[in-house]
Amino acid sequence: MKTLTLSLVFAAFFVPPGPTPGVLGDWRTPTGSVVRIEPCGGTVCLRIVQLSAAAPSTIDRQNPDTALRSRKLCGLTVGSGFHQDDPTHLSGGRLYDPQSGHTYRGTVTATGDSLLLHGYLGLSIFGRSETWQRTPAVTPCST
């Protein structure tokens, strides 16, 4: 009995922890669309891979550049230039909000199956945050 107890204690201390999913992967936004976070070049990007049926538009109609207002949201990069500080944190990038047409500086933090995006202009304390939920990988929409 003593040997079994010692074996269990020993195993508990020397079993490597499971992988932390981190920020990479597919995430469902509050509007129901899915955004994929993935490496792109030497940074990390966020790209719309599935539009919700409830999305207010399928094109980038709020873009401040009138020449871009007819581009499809499907496949659109909405986050760019992020650096992965560790598996659960991204910083130094830009977040584009197609609903408003504004671009913000941003940070991204994953905690389990929740993702906190914080976008801001100027000082971080004047920004706004949004929470997304991890979702199984989806087949990307056609661009």
Backbone as ProteinMPNN parsed JSONL, in Angstrom:
{"seq_chain_A": "MKTLTLSLVFAAFFVPPGPTPGVLGDWRTPTGSVVRIEPCGGTVCLRIVQLSAAAPSTIDRQNPDTALRSRKLCGLTVGSGFHQDDPTHLSGGRLYDPQSGHTYRGTVTATGDSLLLHGYLGLSIFGRSETWQRTPAVTPCST", "coords_chain_A": {"N_chain_A": [[0.826, -1.196, 0.0], [1.934, 1.247, 0.799], [3.864, 1.549, -1.172], [2.314, 1.875, -3.47], [1.041, 4.338, -2.911], [3.272, 6.063, -2.791], [4.124, 5.782, -5.407], [2.009, 6.982, -6.836], [2.179, 9.636, -5.891], [4.739, 10.29, -6.811], [4.313, 10.046, -9.589], [2.463, 12.114, -9.967], [4.025, 14.388, -9.656], [5.819, 14.233, -11.741], [4.594, 14.013, -14.206], [4.29, 15.467, -17.278], [2.762, 18.683, -17.859], [-0.32, 19.216, -19.702], [-0.675, 20.568, -23.073], [-0.967, 24.119, -23.437], [-3.561, 25.75, -24.955], [-3.481, 28.447, -25.901], [-3.359, 31.555, -27.84], [-3.571, 31.087, -30.572], [-5.607, 29.851, -33.243], [-9.133, 29.213, -33.928], [-11.734, 31.557, -33.332], [-14.848, 32.587, -32.005], [-16.683, 35.464, -32.557], [-18.611, 38.01, -30.753], [-20.722, 38.606, -32.514], [-21.031, 36.291, -33.893], [-19.433, 35.592, -36.052], [-16.413, 33.978, -37.267], [-13.034, 34.193, -36.429], [-9.734, 33.613, -37.376], [-6.705, 33.148, -35.721], [-3.398, 33.324, -36.516], [0.047, 32.567, -37.405], [1.719, 34.881, -39.552], [3.999, 35.586, -41.802], [6.575, 37.167, -40.042], [5.03, 37.845, -37.895], [1.861, 37.83, -36.097], [-1.431, 37.304, -37.239], [-4.938, 38.186, -37.54], [-7.744, 36.88, -39.056], [-10.803, 36.985, -40.791], [-12.644, 34.093, -41.109], [-15.102, 32.983, -41.318], [-18.278, 34.223, -41.872], [-20.956, 35.414, -39.93], [-24.421, 34.631, -40.257], [-25.911, 36.65, -39.298], [-24.405, 38.88, -39.667], [-23.975, 42.363, -40.218], [-23.205, 43.16, -42.758], [-21.675, 41.986, -45.811], [-19.615, 43.09, -47.038], [-16.927, 45.495, -46.803], [-18.117, 48.015, -45.958], [-17.917, 50.226, -44.224], [-15.384, 51.189, -44.342], [-12.899, 53.721, -44.116], [-11.522, 54.381, -46.415], [-12.74, 54.95, -49.435], [-12.285, 53.459, -51.742], [-11.948, 50.906, -50.817], [-14.34, 49.991, -49.886], [-15.922, 48.119, -51.18], [-14.746, 45.677, -50.886], [-14.722, 42.224, -49.916], [-15.703, 40.943, -46.708], [-15.207, 38.381, -45.968], [-12.386, 36.55, -45.442], [-10.924, 38.782, -44.863], [-8.237, 40.494, -43.316], [-8.225, 41.352, -40.028], [-6.65, 41.904, -37.943], [-3.295, 42.725, -37.405], [0.326, 42.597, -37.46], [0.972, 41.728, -34.895], [2.904, 40.675, -32.079], [3.933, 37.689, -30.579], [4.049, 37.429, -27.3], [4.067, 35.407, -25.402], [2.651, 32.065, -25.204], [-0.031, 32.789, -24.633], [-0.441, 35.511, -25.026], [-0.661, 38.389, -27.123], [0.792, 41.298, -28.532], [1.349, 44.753, -29.534], [0.143, 45.058, -32.017], [-2.325, 45.879, -34.58], [-5.834, 46.379, -34.643], [-8.607, 46.044, -36.696], [-11.845, 47.241, -36.997], [-14.482, 46.242, -38.727], [-17.158, 46.985, -38.48], [-17.238, 49.608, -37.623], [-15.243, 50.813, -39.07], [-12.925, 51.715, -37.991], [-9.471, 51.657, -36.924], [-7.465, 50.264, -34.419], [-4.879, 50.315, -31.903], [-3.74, 47.348, -30.296], [-4.158, 44.606, -27.912], [-4.069, 41.108, -27.166], [-5.348, 38.499, -25.251], [-5.413, 35.206, -24.134], [-7.359, 33.101, -22.116], [-7.833, 30.063, -21.202], [-10.668, 28.971, -22.839], [-11.51, 31.47, -23.558], [-11.051, 34.641, -25.081], [-9.598, 37.721, -24.759], [-9.803, 40.74, -26.279], [-8.317, 43.862, -26.559], [-8.741, 47.012, -27.634], [-7.474, 50.227, -28.518], [-7.061, 53.805, -28.751], [-4.366, 55.95, -28.594], [-3.924, 56.108, -25.248], [-4.041, 53.076, -23.408], [-5.936, 52.839, -21.361], [-8.156, 54.168, -22.251], [-9.47, 52.596, -24.008], [-11.467, 49.901, -25.413], [-12.805, 46.699, -24.595], [-13.331, 43.339, -25.765], [-14.782, 40.114, -25.659], [-14.069, 36.961, -26.997], [-14.937, 33.59, -27.959], [-13.405, 30.375, -27.943], [-13.598, 28.172, -30.715], [-14.232, 25.137, -32.493], [-12.059, 24.356, -35.261], [-12.903, 25.837, -38.372], [-14.025, 25.492, -41.774], [-12.549, 27.653, -44.003], [-14.244, 30.512, -45.346], [-14.995, 31.196, -48.777], [-13.026, 33.427, -50.612]], "CA_chain_A": [[0.0, 0.0, 0.0], [2.829, 2.383, 0.865], [4.523, 1.658, -2.466], [1.33, 2.418, -4.397], [0.869, 5.749, -2.584], [4.482, 6.761, -3.226], [4.135, 5.774, -6.867], [1.05, 7.983, -7.291], [2.743, 10.942, -5.594], [5.855, 10.453, -7.734], [3.746, 10.259, -10.921], [1.819, 13.418, -10.006], [5.042, 15.425, -9.778], [6.663, 14.09, -12.926], [3.812, 13.946, -15.435], [4.337, 16.798, -17.879], [1.435, 19.27, -18.03], [-0.855, 19.212, -21.065], [-0.381, 21.8, -23.802], [-1.849, 25.264, -23.272], [-3.984, 26.093, -26.301], [-2.986, 29.769, -26.282], [-4.158, 32.476, -28.66], [-3.728, 30.642, -31.958], [-6.77, 29.016, -33.511], [-10.371, 29.849, -34.385], [-12.453, 32.207, -32.242], [-16.164, 33.112, -32.388], [-16.902, 36.83, -32.075], [-19.968, 38.173, -30.212], [-21.724, 38.634, -33.584], [-21.149, 34.952, -34.455], [-18.436, 35.317, -37.088], [-15.233, 33.269, -36.757], [-11.755, 34.792, -36.796], [-8.594, 32.713, -37.163], [-5.457, 33.784, -35.314], [-2.347, 32.456, -37.032], [1.277, 33.257, -37.821], [1.782, 35.363, -40.934], [5.323, 36.194, -41.88], [7.219, 37.165, -38.737], [4.099, 38.324, -36.878], [0.624, 37.066, -35.969], [-2.558, 38.021, -37.843], [-6.307, 37.756, -37.298], [-8.419, 36.924, -40.354], [-12.171, 36.459, -40.779], [-12.733, 32.858, -41.896], [-16.511, 32.621, -41.472], [-19.182, 35.317, -41.529], [-22.229, 35.046, -39.332], [-25.605, 34.977, -41.053], [-26.423, 37.895, -38.713], [-23.478, 39.991, -39.924], [-24.695, 43.471, -40.844], [-22.808, 43.33, -44.153], [-20.672, 41.034, -46.297], [-18.532, 43.898, -47.602], [-16.279, 46.429, -45.88], [-18.777, 49.27, -46.328], [-17.596, 51.33, -43.313], [-13.968, 51.538, -44.469], [-12.713, 55.139, -44.423], [-11.017, 54.492, -47.787], [-13.882, 54.615, -50.293], [-11.875, 52.45, -52.73], [-11.966, 49.578, -50.188], [-15.667, 49.705, -49.352], [-16.586, 47.001, -51.864], [-14.033, 44.406, -50.662], [-15.444, 41.252, -49.093], [-15.228, 40.72, -45.348], [-14.726, 37.003, -45.945], [-10.963, 36.504, -45.715], [-10.305, 40.054, -44.509], [-7.36, 40.538, -42.153], [-8.732, 42.354, -39.095], [-5.603, 42.124, -36.952], [-2.003, 42.52, -38.048], [1.515, 43.126, -36.81], [1.086, 41.328, -33.489], [4.043, 39.874, -31.628], [3.497, 36.743, -29.567], [4.881, 37.571, -26.11], [4.096, 34.045, -24.877], [1.545, 31.37, -25.884], [-1.364, 33.327, -24.368], [-0.489, 36.971, -25.163], [-0.196, 39.097, -28.31], [0.836, 42.743, -28.319], [2.008, 45.561, -30.552], [-0.508, 45.006, -33.318], [-3.455, 46.745, -34.919], [-7.121, 45.715, -34.808], [-9.534, 46.776, -37.553], [-13.246, 46.927, -36.728], [-15.238, 46.517, -39.952], [-18.469, 47.588, -38.196], [-17.081, 51.06, -37.486], [-14.24, 51.297, -40.003], [-11.794, 52.251, -37.238], [-8.337, 50.797, -36.613], [-6.989, 50.529, -33.069], [-3.774, 49.538, -31.363], [-4.412, 46.338, -29.51], [-3.553, 43.461, -27.24], [-4.921, 39.926, -27.188], [-4.981, 37.594, -24.163], [-6.236, 33.998, -24.041], [-7.482, 32.422, -20.831], [-8.654, 28.893, -21.504], [-11.439, 29.088, -24.076], [-11.93, 32.86, -23.744], [-10.031, 35.516, -25.651], [-9.889, 39.122, -24.486], [-9.174, 41.706, -27.183], [-8.417, 45.228, -26.042], [-8.342, 47.979, -28.648], [-7.431, 51.581, -27.98], [-6.393, 54.898, -29.449], [-3.604, 56.686, -27.587], [-3.666, 55.371, -24.015], [-4.786, 51.828, -23.265], [-7.06, 52.968, -20.42], [-9.293, 54.762, -22.943], [-9.931, 51.673, -25.032], [-12.602, 49.028, -25.094], [-12.463, 45.288, -24.684], [-14.355, 42.422, -26.265], [-14.414, 38.732, -25.383], [-14.425, 35.96, -27.992], [-14.9, 32.217, -27.446], [-12.76, 29.393, -28.809], [-14.518, 27.322, -31.46], [-13.469, 24.177, -33.317], [-11.624, 24.891, -36.557], [-13.933, 25.859, -39.407], [-13.534, 25.584, -43.145], [-12.598, 29.077, -44.346], [-15.157, 30.942, -46.392], [-14.27, 31.467, -50.021], [-12.835, 34.874, -50.786]], "C_chain_A": [[0.865, 1.251, 0.0], [3.499, 2.618, -0.485], [3.579, 2.271, -3.498], [1.143, 3.921, -4.162], [2.071, 6.558, -3.053], [4.551, 6.837, -4.747], [3.187, 6.839, -7.43], [1.571, 9.397, -7.051], [3.875, 11.242, -6.563], [5.331, 10.788, -9.132], [3.115, 11.645, -11.033], [2.83, 14.542, -10.199], [5.82, 15.368, -11.087], [5.901, 13.874, -14.222], [3.822, 15.343, -16.048], [2.93, 17.359, -18.055], [0.999, 19.201, -19.49], [-0.564, 20.527, -21.756], [-1.411, 22.886, -23.495], [-2.253, 25.711, -24.67], [-3.496, 27.468, -26.767], [-3.903, 30.527, -27.216], [-4.413, 31.974, -30.075], [-4.953, 29.749, -32.103], [-7.961, 29.838, -33.965], [-11.178, 30.338, -33.188], [-13.76, 32.798, -32.767], [-16.349, 34.479, -31.729], [-18.31, 36.94, -31.486], [-21.061, 38.219, -31.284], [-21.878, 37.28, -34.268], [-20.205, 34.63, -35.589], [-17.253, 34.603, -36.444], [-13.981, 33.923, -37.329], [-10.656, 33.802, -36.441], [-7.368, 33.55, -36.808], [-4.346, 32.826, -35.687], [-1.093, 33.261, -37.361], [1.155, 33.718, -39.272], [3.08, 36.154, -41.064], [5.992, 36.094, -40.524], [6.323, 37.642, -37.613], [2.894, 37.389, -36.801], [-0.521, 37.927, -36.48], [-3.888, 37.412, -37.408], [-7.074, 37.953, -38.598], [-9.81, 36.324, -40.227], [-12.215, 35.23, -41.678], [-14.171, 32.376, -42.053], [-17.36, 33.798, -41.015], [-20.468, 34.766, -40.947], [-23.361, 35.419, -40.286], [-26.201, 36.289, -40.553], [-25.497, 39.088, -38.943], [-24.216, 41.112, -40.644], [-24.361, 43.689, -42.319], [-21.82, 42.234, -44.53], [-19.504, 41.76, -46.946], [-18.075, 44.931, -46.572], [-16.811, 47.849, -46.078], [-18.478, 50.454, -45.417], [-16.146, 51.79, -43.433], [-13.819, 53.019, -44.803], [-12.159, 55.391, -45.828], [-12.132, 54.028, -48.724], [-13.547, 53.546, -51.331], [-11.939, 51.034, -52.155], [-13.355, 49.164, -49.715], [-16.393, 48.555, -50.042], [-15.856, 45.677, -51.639], [-14.819, 43.526, -49.686], [-14.83, 41.156, -47.705], [-14.675, 39.305, -45.19], [-13.248, 36.998, -46.339], [-10.211, 37.765, -45.325], [-9.428, 39.931, -43.261], [-7.831, 41.686, -41.267], [-7.76, 42.608, -37.941], [-4.269, 41.838, -37.6], [-0.88, 43.095, -37.196], [1.688, 42.741, -35.36], [2.341, 40.497, -33.252], [3.553, 38.964, -30.518], [4.477, 36.792, -28.399], [5.1, 36.229, -25.423], [2.88, 33.348, -25.485], [0.162, 31.995, -25.695], [-1.492, 34.838, -24.554], [0.074, 37.459, -26.5], [-0.19, 40.58, -27.989], [1.448, 43.43, -29.529], [1.348, 45.585, -31.903], [-1.625, 46.011, -33.478], [-4.695, 45.883, -35.13], [-8.032, 46.607, -35.637], [-10.949, 46.303, -37.243], [-14.072, 47.252, -37.965], [-16.61, 47.143, -39.696], [-18.382, 49.106, -38.087], [-16.126, 51.653, -38.516], [-13.013, 51.877, -39.308], [-10.714, 51.192, -37.016], [-7.754, 51.242, -35.278], [-5.684, 49.799, -32.803], [-4.411, 48.5, -30.461], [-3.525, 45.32, -28.834], [-4.574, 42.329, -27.259], [-4.42, 38.987, -26.097], [-5.953, 36.426, -24.126], [-6.183, 33.467, -22.619], [-8.414, 31.249, -21.06], [-9.337, 29.064, -22.843], [-12.015, 30.481, -24.296], [-10.752, 33.682, -24.241], [-10.457, 36.951, -25.391], [-9.094, 39.984, -25.449], [-9.372, 43.077, -26.573], [-7.873, 46.158, -27.115], [-8.405, 49.382, -28.087], [-6.751, 52.546, -28.947], [-5.631, 55.67, -28.377], [-3.291, 55.815, -26.391], [-4.597, 54.169, -23.87], [-6.009, 51.969, -22.359], [-8.304, 53.553, -21.082], [-9.859, 53.847, -24.028], [-11.175, 50.922, -24.622], [-12.164, 47.595, -25.325], [-13.646, 44.479, -25.185], [-13.862, 41.01, -26.004], [-14.946, 37.826, -26.486], [-14.295, 34.585, -27.364], [-14.24, 31.286, -28.457], [-13.825, 28.53, -29.467], [-13.683, 26.29, -32.224], [-13.144, 24.811, -34.661], [-12.759, 24.785, -37.578], [-13.263, 25.866, -40.78], [-13.646, 27.053, -43.551], [-13.597, 29.362, -45.462], [-14.342, 31.228, -47.651], [-14.201, 32.975, -50.22], [-13.164, 35.302, -52.193]], "O_chain_A": [[0.571, 2.21, -0.713], [3.68, 3.764, -0.896], [3.998, 3.096, -4.309], [1.092, 4.692, -5.121], [1.907, 7.623, -3.648], [4.988, 7.844, -5.305], [3.529, 7.521, -8.396], [1.422, 10.264, -7.911], [3.954, 12.354, -7.086], [5.837, 11.701, -9.785], [3.217, 12.286, -12.08], [2.521, 15.545, -10.842], [6.417, 16.365, -11.493], [6.514, 13.579, -15.248], [3.404, 16.303, -15.401], [2.002, 16.612, -18.366], [1.829, 19.136, -20.396], [-0.238, 21.511, -21.092], [-2.594, 22.593, -23.316], [-1.389, 26.02, -25.491], [-3.132, 27.622, -27.933], [-5.077, 30.187, -27.366], [-5.378, 32.396, -30.713], [-5.291, 28.987, -31.197], [-7.825, 31.003, -34.338], [-11.299, 29.651, -32.174], [-13.789, 33.427, -33.825], [-16.194, 34.632, -30.517], [-19.128, 36.045, -31.7], [-22.214, 37.903, -30.993], [-22.747, 37.116, -35.124], [-20.175, 33.49, -36.051], [-17.104, 34.618, -35.222], [-13.877, 34.172, -38.53], [-10.644, 33.228, -35.352], [-7.035, 34.52, -37.489], [-4.327, 31.675, -35.252], [-1.154, 34.472, -37.569], [0.565, 33.034, -40.108], [3.228, 37.241, -40.506], [5.976, 35.026, -39.912], [6.791, 37.829, -36.49], [2.906, 36.296, -37.367], [-0.585, 39.123, -36.197], [-3.946, 36.266, -36.963], [-7.065, 39.039, -39.176], [-9.976, 35.267, -39.618], [-11.871, 35.301, -42.857], [-14.435, 31.462, -42.833], [-17.186, 34.308, -39.908], [-20.999, 33.764, -41.425], [-23.269, 36.398, -41.025], [-26.915, 36.969, -41.292], [-25.774, 40.187, -38.464], [-24.988, 40.859, -41.568], [-25.128, 44.32, -43.047], [-21.201, 41.624, -43.658], [-18.524, 41.137, -47.356], [-18.77, 45.195, -45.59], [-16.042, 48.774, -46.335], [-18.758, 51.592, -45.795], [-15.721, 52.686, -42.703], [-14.526, 53.529, -45.672], [-12.309, 56.487, -46.368], [-12.43, 52.836, -48.791], [-14.432, 52.803, -51.756], [-11.982, 50.063, -52.911], [-13.513, 48.063, -49.187], [-17.396, 48.068, -49.52], [-16.297, 44.647, -52.149], [-15.48, 44.013, -48.768], [-13.616, 41.268, -47.533], [-13.783, 39.065, -44.376], [-12.901, 37.398, -47.45], [-8.987, 37.815, -45.442], [-9.838, 39.331, -42.267], [-7.839, 42.843, -41.686], [-8.027, 43.434, -37.068], [-4.114, 40.821, -38.275], [-1.095, 43.95, -36.338], [2.477, 43.367, -34.652], [2.773, 39.725, -34.108], [2.841, 39.406, -29.617], [5.588, 36.27, -28.485], [6.189, 35.95, -24.921], [2.133, 33.987, -26.226], [-0.732, 31.759, -26.508], [-2.551, 35.399, -24.269], [1.13, 37.013, -26.949], [-1.056, 41.069, -27.263], [1.99, 42.784, -30.425], [1.936, 46.088, -32.86], [-1.842, 46.875, -32.628], [-4.623, 44.803, -35.716], [-8.211, 47.784, -35.325], [-11.218, 45.102, -37.229], [-14.341, 48.423, -38.231], [-17.175, 47.768, -40.593], [-19.335, 49.811, -38.419], [-16.184, 52.847, -38.806], [-12.152, 52.468, -39.961], [-11.0, 49.998, -36.931], [-7.57, 52.435, -35.033], [-5.415, 48.767, -33.42], [-5.492, 48.725, -29.918], [-2.337, 45.185, -29.127], [-5.779, 42.56, -27.354], [-3.225, 38.704, -26.013], [-7.168, 36.621, -24.091], [-5.122, 33.392, -22.0], [-9.633, 31.412, -21.108], [-8.68, 29.275, -23.862], [-12.908, 30.659, -25.125], [-9.605, 33.443, -23.865], [-11.56, 37.35, -25.764], [-7.863, 39.965, -25.441], [-10.467, 43.414, -26.123], [-6.694, 46.099, -27.464], [-9.277, 49.697, -27.278], [-5.983, 52.153, -29.825], [-6.208, 56.01, -27.344], [-2.489, 54.887, -26.489], [-5.788, 54.247, -24.174], [-7.013, 51.288, -22.569], [-9.399, 53.445, -20.53], [-10.642, 54.289, -24.869], [-11.84, 51.249, -23.639], [-11.28, 47.314, -26.134], [-14.802, 44.878, -25.047], [-12.667, 40.734, -26.112], [-16.114, 37.906, -26.865], [-13.619, 34.426, -26.347], [-14.476, 31.385, -29.661], [-14.836, 28.197, -28.848], [-12.532, 26.564, -32.563], [-13.862, 25.69, -35.138], [-13.473, 23.784, -37.637], [-12.087, 26.205, -40.914], [-14.725, 27.638, -43.453], [-13.77, 28.569, -46.388], [-13.138, 31.473, -47.579], [-15.18, 33.695, -50.023], [-13.06, 36.485, -52.519]]}, "name": "protein", "num_of_chains": 1, "seq": "MKTLTLSLVFAAFFVPPGPTPGVLGDWRTPTGSVVRIEPCGGTVCLRIVQLSAAAPSTIDRQNPDTALRSRKLCGLTVGSGFHQDDPTHLSGGRLYDPQSGHTYRGTVTATGDSLLLHGYLGLSIFGRSETWQRTPAVTPCST"}
